[in-house]
Amino acid sequence: MAEAAGPDKTRSHTYPKPIEGPKSPYIPRPATNPVLRGTSLVIAGWAAAYISPLSRYLWANAGLGDLRDVRELNDYEPRYDPTVIPRDSEEAVGLVKKAEVSGQDVQGSRCPNTSISTYHAAYKAGDVTPTDVVEALLDFLDKDAGHKVDFLSIIREKVLAAAESSTRRYKEGSAKSVLDGVPVAVKDEVDLEGHSKTLGSAKELAGPAYTTSWCVRKWEDAGAIVLGKLNMHELGFGTTGNNPIAGTPINPHNSKYYPGGSSSASATTVASNLLPLTIGRDGGGSIRIPSADCGVYGLKPTHGRVSCPSTTSFAFSTSVTGPMAGNMADLEIGYNTMAIPNPGDKVSAIFTAPGARSTRRGRKIIGVCKQWFDRADTSVQTLCHDALTYYASSGYEMVDVDLPYLREGQLAHALTILTEVGAAFTNSRGFIPANRLQLAIAAQTPARDFLLAQNMRSLLMSHLSHLFQRYPGLLIVTPTTPDAGQHINSPAELTHGVSDTDMTLRTMTYTWLANFTGCPAISIPIGKVEGQGGEGRVPVGLMALGEWGDEEGLLEWGKVGEDGSWGRSMIEGNWMARPERWVDVLGMAKGRRDGLRR
């Protein structure tokens, strides 16, 4: 291993020592895990829960013991927490207060979805009120079964009261921010006062919350109206959004494709224009995968930066909370507001306010790991290479980068999140068969292998530190997922579920690294390709992974990509057009208001 010259010690706390990792070829593991559906899945889920030799066999068959063969791991100390906290600065202190008082106002977007700024302008002009919008949304959800499945819980009286308060503020000319009166919603993993928590299951895992998570409260403080809790892949344990218990949200672009998971409805509500902004949670791609599958924008922040204390906490070393939106302007507004440091959170409190500092150092560099990038399907690669060409023409320098132990690193991430979630849910009764199977496998992880996974985390973080030092401003760019969407292979999957571990791992080919190392990452839509069935083309996402604390660099990159994608769309036939399942909420609200006036 070649050690770099040394880190910029003024840059951040807990910064990994920059050490170039060993050279290692990327050789994907052959598919060995069985695909289970219907009755076979139900039987396997029950059997694995009660027959330990079976679950031990499945654990070994998945390759989770392969880290024992990586001798270089003995050269690294285990790292259990990937948090890397950028240093504070004098300029940051005032910006925290400014963000809390005024909220954030960001320039609009070319995307067709109704933006936050459009809502704000309509309210200020008196064309429509927040009460009109919320009443129209609630009535629509009562009547439309396809969208009703997006929500797990709504407290109607509370939502209407918040809308009335916002309406009153606009009439008085005292709107809190550009977010005032804007309808939003949150994934069921976060706490929302008065709402229970099921994590998309049939079980009440936590009773009505007495408080709201900090990141959601910041949106509420800015005036946003939180409609309720959104559907998700049960326990967040999957990439498709398949949920036989609560129902599977419909992908607005093509109903024969899954919405992606686990923040499934956080993506579908944005893609269908029902909401401009939502909150997701991401432990292995659960914000970015559904963002890519539904053609929206999603940001996975630096580990620990967004404060989200929760009554049910699991996957603590991989999972973070972040925004999902219909355009980059709204994504930035959502992030800037929810990432205000929480003085009561010992980690979040050390971070600076969004925009208070930047790790950008002049150069704009995109790194591509070719052997990794080339794992994607040809149609996905074509769109991604077109996007890279646009970035090169927009001032980004392209470099080749090497990443060690990509296959083994993904296994280490899978073993870590599997074990952490398994430790939180030791009783699998009442969960869907696919999750009973996964929880049984999780219980078989030996301490030795869990520790080796943390050694691998340390190796990967040190290598990334080496790359960020060598190429200041580096963003590592890949497709978000190697395939365009995730096809629903059988209607039985929607009623009984499905277990396809090899496809799950393939879907997470690129997303896991940001979670395991704590780096921020963003997914943006760059176009659509023909699907395998159904009506409507299927979105493709492009992802960038940045240095710890460099959300600003990722947002800048996302805006450039957004301009390129929508610009090419207008020239080349609008291939980024809105989906068929698209709801004109402002139009409904105005129509309802006009009808009441007659």
Helices and strands as residue ranges (DSSP letters): E 35-37, H 38-50, H 52-61, G 66-69, G 71-75, H 90-102, H 116-125, H 130-143, H 145-148, E 151-154, H 156-172, E 183-187, H 214-221, E 225-230, G 234-236, H 264-271, E 277-282, H 288-294, E 297-300, E 320-325, H 328-338, G 348-350, E 365-368, H 370-373, H 378-393, E 397-400, H 406-424, H 433-442, H 447-470, E 474-479, H 491-496, E 498-500, H 501-507, H 512-517, E 521-529, E 538-545, H 551-571, H 585-597
